[in-house]
Amino acid sequence: MPRRTRDLVNQELDVWASSGVVGHFKHKHKRPWISIEDNVIDKMAEIVGAKPIEVAVMNTLTSNLHLLMASFYTPTTKKNRKKILIEPMAFPSDLYAVESQIRFHGLDPAKELIKVTPPEGENVVPLDNILKIIEKEGHTISLVLFSGVHYYTGQFFKIKKITEAAQKKGCIVGLDLSHAVGNVVLKLHKWGVDFAAWCSYKYLNSGPGGIAGIFLHERHANDFNRPRFAGWWGSDRGTRFQVDQQFKPIPGAGGFQVSNPSVLNMVSLIASLELFSKTSMVHLRAKSILLTGYLEYLLDKQVNGLGFKIISPRDPHQRGCQLSLKFLDKNVRDKVSRELMSYGIVIDERDDTIRVAPTPMYNNFSEVFKFVKALKIIMSDLGIKK
């Protein structure tokens, strides 16, 4: 948790206690609630490689994906362009959202959902495999929805090339950037992605259930004819409180806002973005490549062959900061996870795999060394040898 988070949250509680609803317009810390999102837009846009008009901070991840797909997944029977293409082992919530969107249009996910599959015995999908599917099926695909960095393997997809190939075939391209934002360098505007959504409670450190974000490319900023689900916070600020009941969408991503954001969640994000303002994603990524490379080196040299294998890409430019260790025996993985916690080491479990993510914002090389040392001891205590 960023050290400033507690102070900022307490400031808002004080304003609430002393000012009540007036805090929307008069705020002793110069963060009036009526425009609280203005405090995060510029920095968030910088982190994802976007223009401020292309970014909104709102809602939560899956809610935002639904709002964006309501506008951008518009299957048409005339052109037979009804399918959605997703990555292998997509994050479950993404899969549920996509399947429900297909059903919402009266279609069958079994027919209209294309899942990219990795080669037999592999976990990572080569770019060529993705591009071949787009080339072959592109005329039937309405939406390509990928993650930026795969939650399970840590693969950093070639977003620019996937976007170019898909749009050449007339497909819309959307992204779930939950494991990419704050982790890798993103250039959403330059890459021409149509839309994207992300959470902020992973690498952006905004706290559990923290407020999420969206990207809408500038070329769609004034496309008010596209269908959307509307709410008052997406309406022009100058007329938002008037009673004429005319929805006047804000140009750009802001027009997709529905409700006023949680102020406590917003200031938690502000605390984190203040830290990001002291560095850059280029510098963080440079450290990340070294940090995860060091982790990979130590695992290969000291515990290689001890009942697990690294399933993340070996090319540091094709992964984020995460290495996924897949265990041959799930029972061993369970024991390893418990023992690591006893060392004060926090990792994440997914099925037969643990995800180890030395984060450049706050982890260091000494901590990587301690992790591998602890893992080596644990495996020895479990009687696992090469």
Secondary structure per residue as TSV (DSSP state, phi and psi in degrees):
chain	resnum	aa	ss	phi	psi
A	1	M	-	360.0	128.6
A	2	P	-	-58.7	140.3
A	3	R	T	-62.3	-28.6
A	4	R	H	-77.0	-14.2
A	5	T	H	-57.8	-48.9
A	6	R	H	-60.1	-42.5
A	7	D	H	-62.3	-45.7
A	8	L	H	-66.4	-40.6
A	9	V	H	-63.2	-44.2
A	10	N	H	-64.1	-34.8
A	11	Q	H	-60.5	-43.5
A	12	E	H	-68.5	-36.3
A	13	L	H	-62.4	-39.3
A	14	D	H	-65.4	-42.6
A	15	V	H	-63.6	-41.8
A	16	W	H	-60.3	-45.8
A	17	A	H	-66.2	-37.2
A	18	S	H	-92.3	-26.4
A	19	S	H	-117.0	-22.5
A	20	G	G	59.6	-137.9
A	21	V	G	-63.9	-21.6
A	22	V	G	-61.4	-21.5
A	23	G	G	-59.7	-17.4
A	24	H	G	-64.8	-28.3
A	25	F	T	-120.0	-32.5
A	26	K	-	-123.0	122.7
A	27	H	-	-141.1	121.2
A	28	K	T	-67.3	-15.2
A	29	H	T	-103.5	11.2
A	30	K	S	61.1	40.9
A	31	R	-	-130.1	61.2
A	32	P	-	-56.4	138.2
A	33	W	G	-66.9	-24.7
A	34	I	G	-62.2	-23.0
A	35	S	G	-133.7	30.0
A	36	I	G	-57.0	-31.4
A	37	E	G	-68.3	-18.4
A	38	D	G	-63.2	-20.7
A	39	N	G	-75.7	-11.4
A	40	V	T	-122.7	-14.9
A	41	I	H	-62.7	-49.5
A	42	D	H	-60.7	-46.2
A	43	K	H	-69.6	-38.3
A	44	M	H	-63.9	-40.4
A	45	A	H	-61.9	-39.6
A	46	E	H	-63.4	-41.1
A	47	I	H	-64.6	-36.0
A	48	V	H	-98.1	2.8
A	49	G	T	70.4	51.2
A	50	A	-	-134.0	170.5
A	51	K	-	-88.2	150.5
A	52	P	G	-53.6	-36.7
A	53	I	G	-64.8	-18.0
A	54	E	G	-90.7	-1.9
A	55	V	E	-124.1	138.8
A	56	A	E	-134.7	145.8
A	57	V	E	-112.6	116.5
A	58	M	-	-166.5	153.7
A	59	N	S	53.3	-147.9
A	60	T	-	-131.2	169.5
A	61	L	H	-55.7	-59.3
A	62	T	H	-68.0	-34.9
A	63	S	H	-58.5	-43.2
A	64	N	H	-67.0	-38.0
A	65	L	H	-61.1	-41.3
A	66	H	H	-63.3	-43.9
A	67	L	H	-62.1	-40.6
A	68	L	H	-72.4	-40.0
A	69	M	H	-68.4	-29.0
A	70	A	H	-59.7	-29.4
A	71	S	H	-92.8	-34.6
A	72	F	H	-108.5	-12.7
A	73	Y	-	-101.5	95.4
A	74	T	-	-124.5	75.8
A	75	P	-	-61.3	135.9
A	76	T	B	-118.7	130.1
A	77	T	T	-75.0	-27.8
A	78	K	T	-62.8	-43.7
A	79	K	T	-94.6	1.9
A	80	N	T	56.5	34.5
A	81	R	B	-108.1	84.7
A	82	K	-	-123.7	-9.4
A	83	K	E	-86.2	156.2
A	84	I	E	-119.6	132.9
A	85	L	E	-104.7	125.9
A	86	I	E	-128.6	167.6
A	87	E	-	-75.1	167.7
A	88	P	T	-70.2	145.1
A	89	M	T	46.4	51.7
A	90	A	-	-58.3	152.0
A	91	F	-	-54.5	132.6
A	92	P	H	-50.9	-42.5
A	93	S	H	-64.2	-36.7
A	94	D	H	-62.2	-44.0
A	95	L	H	-62.3	-45.1
A	96	Y	H	-61.8	-41.6
A	97	A	H	-63.2	-45.5
A	98	V	H	-64.4	-47.0
A	99	E	H	-60.4	-41.0
A	100	S	H	-70.2	-32.5
A	101	Q	H	-65.5	-41.0
A	102	I	H	-63.0	-44.8
A	103	R	H	-64.7	-34.6
A	104	F	H	-58.2	-31.1
A	105	H	T	-91.1	12.7
A	106	G	T	75.9	21.7
A	107	L	-	-111.0	171.1
A	108	D	-	-108.6	116.6
A	109	P	H	-55.9	-30.5
A	110	A	H	-63.1	-25.0
A	111	K	H	-101.6	-31.1
A	112	E	H	-106.2	1.2
A	113	L	E	-110.1	120.5
A	114	I	E	-105.3	122.8
A	115	K	E	-108.0	122.9
A	116	V	-	-68.4	136.9
A	117	T	-	-118.3	140.3
A	118	P	-	-73.8	163.4
A	119	P	-	-59.0	154.9
A	120	E	T	-51.7	128.4
A	121	G	T	79.6	2.7
A	122	E	-	-113.5	163.4
A	123	N	S	-114.6	-24.1
A	124	V	S	-96.8	139.6
A	125	V	-	-98.0	119.3
A	126	P	-	-62.3	145.2
A	127	L	H	-55.9	-41.3
A	128	D	H	-57.9	-36.4
A	129	N	H	-63.4	-40.8
A	130	I	H	-66.4	-45.4
A	131	L	H	-66.1	-34.1
A	132	K	H	-65.9	-38.9
A	133	I	H	-66.7	-42.2
A	134	I	H	-62.8	-41.5
A	135	E	H	-64.1	-40.9
A	136	K	H	-77.5	-42.7
A	137	E	H	-106.7	-1.3
A	138	G	G	-53.7	-35.0
A	139	H	G	-68.5	-14.7
A	140	T	G	-104.5	-7.0
A	141	I	E	-93.4	126.3
A	142	S	E	-86.8	-41.9
A	143	L	E	-138.0	131.8
A	144	V	E	-103.0	116.3
A	145	L	E	-122.7	106.7
A	146	F	E	-120.4	162.6
A	147	S	E	-86.7	161.4
A	148	G	S	-77.0	-48.7
A	149	V	B	-124.4	127.4
A	150	H	-	-68.9	131.2
A	151	Y	T	-65.2	-30.5
A	152	Y	T	-89.9	-48.3
A	153	T	T	-94.8	-21.1
A	154	G	-	82.6	7.3
A	155	Q	B	-63.9	130.4
A	156	F	B	-95.4	105.5
A	157	F	-	-70.5	150.8
A	158	K	-	-79.4	81.9
A	159	I	H	-61.5	-43.4
A	160	K	H	-59.5	-47.2
A	161	K	H	-70.8	-37.6
A	162	I	H	-64.8	-42.3
A	163	T	H	-63.1	-46.9
A	164	E	H	-60.1	-45.0
A	165	A	H	-65.6	-42.6
A	166	A	H	-69.1	-44.4
A	167	Q	H	-68.3	-29.6
A	168	K	H	-61.4	-29.6
A	169	K	T	-91.0	3.1
A	170	G	T	87.1	13.6
A	171	C	-	-88.1	150.4
A	172	I	E	-82.6	142.8
A	173	V	E	-119.0	120.8
A	174	G	E	-122.7	156.0
A	175	L	E	-134.3	143.8
A	176	D	E	-101.8	112.7
A	177	L	-	-104.5	21.7
A	178	S	T	-57.3	-37.2
A	179	H	T	-99.1	7.6
A	180	A	T	-110.5	-38.9
A	181	V	T	-67.8	128.8
A	182	G	T	80.0	0.6
A	183	N	T	-114.6	-44.6
A	184	V	S	-129.4	164.3
A	185	V	-	-75.7	126.3
A	186	L	-	-117.1	145.9
A	187	K	-	-136.8	62.9
A	188	L	H	-60.8	-43.1
A	189	H	H	-63.9	-48.3
A	190	K	H	-64.4	-37.2
A	191	W	H	-75.6	-16.1
A	192	G	T	79.3	16.8
A	193	V	-	-56.6	140.0
A	194	D	S	-72.4	-49.4
A	195	F	E	-151.7	163.3
A	196	A	E	-155.0	157.9
A	197	A	E	-140.7	154.5
A	198	W	E	-157.8	158.4
A	199	C	-	-94.7	176.1
A	200	S	S	-127.0	9.1
A	201	Y	S	-98.8	6.1
A	202	K	S	-97.1	-102.2
A	203	Y	T	-73.1	-13.5
A	204	L	T	-90.6	-6.1
A	205	N	-	58.3	39.7
A	206	S	-	-93.4	-1.5
A	207	G	-	102.0	161.6
A	208	P	T	-59.3	129.6
A	209	G	T	69.0	21.0
A	210	G	-	-60.0	161.9
A	211	I	-	-65.6	148.3
A	212	A	-	-105.2	-178.1
A	213	G	E	-140.4	160.4
A	214	I	E	-134.4	158.4
A	215	F	E	-125.5	135.5
A	216	L	E	-133.3	118.1
A	217	H	-	-58.9	146.1
A	218	E	G	-55.8	-29.8
A	219	R	G	-66.0	-17.6
A	220	H	G	-98.3	2.8
A	221	A	T	-58.5	-37.3
A	222	N	T	-113.0	21.6
A	223	D	-	-87.4	79.4
A	224	F	T	-83.8	-3.6
A	225	N	T	-85.2	-15.8
A	226	R	S	-68.8	137.0
A	227	P	-	-62.0	145.4
A	228	R	-	-156.1	157.8
A	229	F	-	-93.5	121.3
A	230	A	-	-105.9	157.3
A	231	G	-	-153.4	167.2
A	232	W	G	-65.1	-27.0
A	233	W	G	-75.3	-12.8
A	234	G	G	-91.4	0.3
A	235	S	B	-92.5	155.7
A	236	D	-	-49.5	129.1
A	237	R	T	-60.6	-33.2
A	238	G	T	-66.6	-23.3
A	239	T	T	-119.6	5.5
A	240	R	T	-58.8	-36.6
A	241	F	T	-98.3	6.7
A	242	Q	-	-81.3	164.7
A	243	V	S	-106.5	18.7
A	244	D	S	-76.8	-12.2
A	245	Q	-	59.1	34.8
A	246	Q	-	-108.0	115.0
A	247	F	-	-74.7	119.8
A	248	K	-	-120.7	91.1
A	249	P	B	-60.2	139.5
A	250	I	-	-67.0	134.2
A	251	P	T	-60.3	141.7
A	252	G	T	88.4	-160.4
A	253	A	G	-63.3	-31.2
A	254	G	G	-58.4	-27.0
A	255	G	G	-69.6	-10.3
A	256	F	G	-92.8	-3.1
A	257	Q	-	-64.8	144.7
A	258	V	-	-112.7	-55.9
A	259	S	S	-120.6	161.7
A	260	N	-	-64.4	140.7
A	261	P	-	-75.6	155.4
A	262	S	-	-66.5	118.6
A	263	V	H	-65.5	-38.6
A	264	L	H	-66.1	-38.9
A	265	N	H	-67.4	-37.4
A	266	M	H	-66.4	-42.6
A	267	V	H	-72.7	-25.0
A	268	S	H	-64.4	-37.8
A	269	L	H	-70.2	-39.0
A	270	I	H	-55.8	-43.5
A	271	A	H	-58.8	-40.6
A	272	S	H	-70.6	-43.8
A	273	L	H	-66.5	-24.7
A	274	E	H	-61.7	-34.7
A	275	L	H	-70.3	-42.7
A	276	F	H	-62.9	-28.0
A	277	S	T	-68.2	-16.8
A	278	K	T	-87.9	-3.3
A	279	T	S	-143.7	-156.0
A	280	S	-	-148.0	160.6
A	281	M	H	-66.2	-29.1
A	282	V	H	-63.4	-44.9
A	283	H	H	-70.5	-41.0
A	284	L	H	-63.8	-40.5
A	285	R	H	-65.9	-38.1
A	286	A	H	-61.5	-43.9
A	287	K	H	-66.3	-39.4
A	288	S	H	-59.8	-43.9
A	289	I	H	-60.8	-40.4
A	290	L	H	-69.5	-42.9
A	291	L	H	-65.5	-48.2
A	292	T	H	-71.5	-32.1
A	293	G	H	-63.0	-38.5
A	294	Y	H	-65.6	-41.6
A	295	L	H	-60.2	-46.2
A	296	E	H	-60.5	-43.9
A	297	Y	H	-60.3	-47.3
A	298	L	H	-67.0	-39.8
A	299	L	H	-61.9	-42.8
A	300	D	H	-65.8	-38.8
A	301	K	H	-82.3	-32.9
A	302	Q	H	-110.5	-28.7
A	303	V	S	-131.5	15.5
A	304	N	T	-61.7	132.9
A	305	G	T	87.4	4.4
A	306	L	S	-94.3	56.3
A	307	G	S	82.8	11.9
A	308	F	E	-150.8	166.1
A	309	K	E	-138.5	150.8
A	310	I	E	-80.6	121.7
A	311	I	-	-103.4	-2.6
A	312	S	S	-74.8	155.3
A	313	P	-	-55.8	141.6
A	314	R	S	-80.6	-23.0
A	315	D	S	-75.4	116.4
A	316	P	G	-60.5	-22.1
A	317	H	G	-84.6	-3.3
A	318	Q	G	-112.6	20.8
A	319	R	B	-146.9	163.3
A	320	G	-	-88.3	-146.7
A	321	C	S	-82.5	-7.0
A	322	Q	-	-88.4	139.6
A	323	L	E	-117.2	130.7
A	324	S	E	-102.2	124.9
A	325	L	E	-106.4	112.3
A	326	K	E	-95.6	122.0
A	327	F	E	-93.0	142.9
A	328	L	S	-70.0	-28.5
A	329	D	-	-123.3	116.3
A	330	K	H	-63.2	-32.5
A	331	N	H	-62.7	-38.4
A	332	V	H	-64.8	-42.8
A	333	R	H	-59.3	-40.8
A	334	D	H	-60.3	-44.5
A	335	K	H	-67.7	-40.8
A	336	V	H	-61.6	-43.7
A	337	S	H	-60.7	-44.8
A	338	R	H	-63.8	-43.2
A	339	E	H	-68.3	-37.2
A	340	L	H	-60.5	-39.3
A	341	M	H	-60.9	-34.3
A	342	S	H	-67.9	-20.8
A	343	Y	T	-88.6	1.1
A	344	G	T	78.1	20.9
A	345	I	-	-104.3	122.4
A	346	V	-	-102.6	120.3
A	347	I	-	-125.6	-177.1
A	348	D	E	-125.4	142.3
A	349	E	E	-107.0	135.2
A	350	R	E	-140.8	106.4
A	351	D	T	56.6	-115.4
A	352	D	T	-96.9	17.4
A	353	T	E	-128.5	144.8
A	354	I	E	-112.5	141.8
A	355	R	E	-105.6	123.6
A	356	V	E	-114.0	118.7
A	357	A	-	-131.3	87.5
A	358	P	-	-68.3	110.0
A	359	T	-	-90.4	123.8
A	360	P	T	-64.8	-22.1
A	361	M	T	-64.4	-34.7
A	362	Y	T	-141.0	-6.0
A	363	N	-	-95.9	158.4
A	364	N	-	-135.3	176.5
A	365	F	H	-67.9	-33.1
A	366	S	H	-63.2	-39.3
A	367	E	H	-67.9	-34.7
A	368	V	H	-63.0	-44.2
A	369	F	H	-60.5	-43.0
A	370	K	H	-64.8	-37.0
A	371	F	H	-62.1	-49.6
A	372	V	H	-65.7	-38.2
A	373	K	H	-61.4	-45.2
A	374	A	H	-63.5	-42.4
A	375	L	H	-61.6	-40.8
A	376	K	H	-63.0	-42.5
A	377	I	H	-65.6	-43.8
A	378	I	H	-61.9	-45.9
A	379	M	H	-63.6	-37.2
A	380	S	H	-65.6	-42.7
A	381	D	H	-64.6	-28.2
A	382	L	T	-82.8	-1.0
A	383	G	T	76.7	21.1
A	384	I	-	-95.0	120.8
A	385	K	-	-128.7	163.6
A	386	K	-	-70.0	360.0
